[in-house]
């Protein structure tokens, strides 16, 4: 009888380990950036997990701009809640150019279209990202006074 109980306990333990491993799976995240204005410069996509400041992001990457829609793939990221910030670096200088008030002069966008009517924040831009695959869409646009 003890032997049967030990086998049941071992099976239960293995089941819990497998379930824990499944819940810790990583995700392949595809970010689709739409409304890229031209083939000039480059497009940047940043993946953030705590806030929208660069220091609160896991990192990002540039790709040469391609008019229309572009795709960025982030592999093996932990499941969780993320926000995406993107911009079209039209002049290729590696930064989002702004005017003297800090308003972007180049096309930009955030997940959930956050930041169109005021400063973006992580809560309005966050999206749950679950295994095995997820997609986040970001639309680029230029800032326009009056929304």
N, C-alpha and C positions, 0 to 999 in steps of 0.2 A: 504494500500500500504506500509506503514511504517513497518507493521508486516512482510510482505513478504521480504522486504529488510533486516530486522533484521535476519530473518531465513537464508537468503543467506549468509550474513556476518558470522553468526555463523557456518554454514556448511563449508565455506571457511576456517575459523579459525581452525575448527576441522581437516580438511584435511591437513592444514599446520603442525599442531601438530603431526598428524599421520606420515606424510612424514618425519618430523624432527626426530621422534622416530625411524623410519626405518633406517635413515641414520646414527643414533648413535648406531646401533646394534653392539653387540660384536661378535667375531669370535671364532670358535673352530679351532685351528691351529694344524695340524699334521706335525711333523718333522720326516722324514724317514732318518735314518743314515745307509748308506750301507758300505760294505767292512770292517766290524769289523773283525779284524784278529783272535781273539781267545775269549775264555770264561774267560780269566784272567782279574782281576781288574774291572774297571767300565768305563762307557761312560758318558761324560758330554755334555749337550746341553745348550747353553746360547742364550737367545732371546734378541736382541739389537734393540733399536729404535732411537738412535741418533749417535752412533759410535760403534766401536768394543772394546773399553776399557771397563773393567768390570763396571766402574762407569756410563757408558752410556747404560747399559743393564737393562732390566726389571727384570732380574733374570735368573736362570737356575736350572737344576736338574741333579743329577746323577742317573744312573740305573746300576745294575750289568751287566757286559758285556755278550753279547751273540753273538757268531760268526755268521757272515753274515749280516743280516739287523735287525735293531732295530727301534722301533717306540716310539716317545715321543709325548704326547698330552698336549697342553696348551689351557685351556678353558677360555672363557669369556675375551679375550683380545680385546682391542679396534681395530677397523679396522684402517689400516695405512700402513706404509712402515717399514719393519723389515729386519734385517740381522740375520743369525744364525751362531754361532761359535760352533764347536764341537771338542772333542778330546777323544781318548781312553787312559784313565789313567791305563796303563797296570799294573803298580806296586801298584796301589791303594793308593797312598799317597795324593790324593786330589788336585794335581797340574799337569799342563802340564810341564814335565821335558824338559829342554833345555840344550844345550851345552854352553861353555863359550862365544860364540858369540850371544847367545839368539835364536839359531835355534832349533826348536822342535826336541826332540829325540823320541817322541811317535807319533802315527798316529793322524792327525788332519784334519779338513776341514771346509769350509765356504760355505754358500749358493752361488749359481751361480759358484761354483768351484773357487771362488776368492782366490787369494794368492798363486797360484801354481807357478807363475813365478816371484814373488817378494812379498814384504810386502802387505798384504790384506788391503783394505780400505772399508769403509762403502758404498760408492757409487757403487763399483763394486759388492758388496755382497747383496745389498738391493733388496727386493722382495715386490711387493704390496700384501697386505693381506686384502681381502674383504669378507664380510658376505655372507652366513652364515658359510661356511667352506673353509679352504685353506690348501694346502700341500706344504711344502718346502723340497726338497731333498738335502742331504749333503753326499758327498763321502769322506770317510777317506782315507788318504794315508800318507806315511812317506815322509819327505823332502829328495829330491835327488838333489845333485849338478848337474847343467846343465839342469834343468827343467824337 
